[in-house]
Amino acid sequence: MRYTSTRDHQVSKTSKEAIKQGISEEGGLFVLPHLADQTLNIHELLDLDYETIAQRVLMILLPDFNTDSLKKAIHFAYHQHFSDDRITPVRSVGDFHVLELFHGPTSAFKDVGLQLLPRLMQLALDPDDRVMILAATSGDTGTAALQGFKDVAQTGITVFYPNHGVSPIQERQMLTVGSDNTRVFPIAGNFDQAQSAVKTLFTDTSFAARLQAEQVTLSAANSINIGRLIPQVVYYFAAYSQLVKAQAISMGDEVNFTVPTGNFGDVLAGYYAKSLGLPVHKLIAAANANSELADFLATGVYDRNRPFLKTVAPSMDIQISSNLERLLYYKSGEDSAYVAHLMQELETTGRYQVRPDVLTAIQADFAGGFAVDEEVADAIREVWHRDGYLLDPHTAVGYAVQQQYRAASGDNTPNVLLATASPYKFPRVVAKALQSHVPDDDFAAMQMLQQVSGVPIPPNLARLQQLRPQEKVVVAPTDMGQAIIGAAKEVFNDDQRVRSGNER
Ligand SMILES: *Cc1c(COP(=O)(O)O)cnc(C)c1O
């Protein structure tokens, strides 16, 4: 039960090493071979609460962690940071179910992974380790990672986001964390440029040496880190258990999950759940107008040679779905040489095509689709007027694709739509779908939305208006390495924790 790399099967790591390191030396992602060898007994789920389900899942996927430590880490992450006791409650809305993943401290699903990852990281560190967490974000990862890692001993965190590429609320969430060990930089570029630069830094040995001089190593908070991905497997089981308890399904029935998708982390966690024995028929990956992934699931060709589009669902404005690499590993029969070859092609030509047998294996578990901005607005309006439920734009992408899928396939399997953010995180987009005159200011739009819907604003978002954001320091993608070295020097300066201009 050791982790290997998607690009080199000779790599062998414990799960602690994999979490600490984030990404494998040669650029591959850590994966657990023979995923389906272990299963979780779903008949026991009914009697278990969220934390206990989390323990069961983590004991299988993180086998070298001490059970008692895991239990404490899970309790610490979830017992008071979520506004619903079920952590990820399921609601029935019209003829489908919504799995609400946005009750954590930043009102987006990434909190589920990023409240637990720092605890797992702490358990994985040796006493004199000092780790700088790096994250490139399309908005929600950065915010959730900053909240998760702030003030965690032996760690610092540096977040890069595309300047003008995240929503005003997301930007304000990031620029108001301001803790001694957190640093945030807008970059002059888009998300994929930020993500590629981060990935390159991870495999740059001279950069590693410069950090080593500061006695600091790097790790990742993006969903390429298994310590972030694995906590997300839990809510698929928790959702199933809630559906059975509510008698919406019977134990053993298959369900579909529709997942708003960007980097393919969330929906891949659903595949892990299926591999561990959850009765899932199809995982439906829903993309926005950046439809590379949807096209791949239909044709087996991944082609990113097309314009990058900014949409109303910015956390999914992604052209390279990194975690797809893990699925390619499993569906090619764990053929790391083949995956390395595909990833090399992607890097040099921006395109690859998988073998027919690989595509068939993928399509057995996955369907895909995409929705453009207009369809997103229609979805928000339709579900509000028909069912009285407010969707955020990302969840609305999922809803639109779920409807397309049903109409095209005739598949009537009960469907669970993953709600990945609170509608108040993107208030102007949501309000515009419902009203003709919407204020330019996000906070005024939040108020308007609350008056229209009667749904309360989450306190963490309401509070933002009073906080003063730090000054923006825009960094060129080529200067990201230098920014990290500077951050490491400041954060890990033991004698005096230098307060930089980055913290007001
Ligand atoms: C990150 C994010 C997604 C996409 O999730 P992936 O794991 O990257 O596929 C969807 N919706 C919201 C609100 C997000 O923050």
The ligand as a Gaussian input file, in Angstrom:
#p B3LYP/6-31G(d) Opt

LIG

0 1
 C      -12.607000      24.546000      -7.661000
 C      -14.046000      24.685000      -7.968000
 C      -14.658000      23.863000      -8.921000
 C      -13.882000      22.851000      -9.733000
 O      -13.404000      21.783000      -8.951000
 P      -12.203000      20.872000      -9.496000
 O      -11.871000      19.957000      -8.380000
 O      -11.095000      21.816000      -9.834000
 O      -12.718000      20.172000     -10.698000
 C      -16.023000      24.014000      -9.117000
 N      -16.742000      24.935000      -8.443000
 C      -16.181000      25.744000      -7.526000
 C      -17.026000      26.747000      -6.839000
 C      -14.828000      25.635000      -7.252000
 O      -14.279000      26.430000      -6.335000

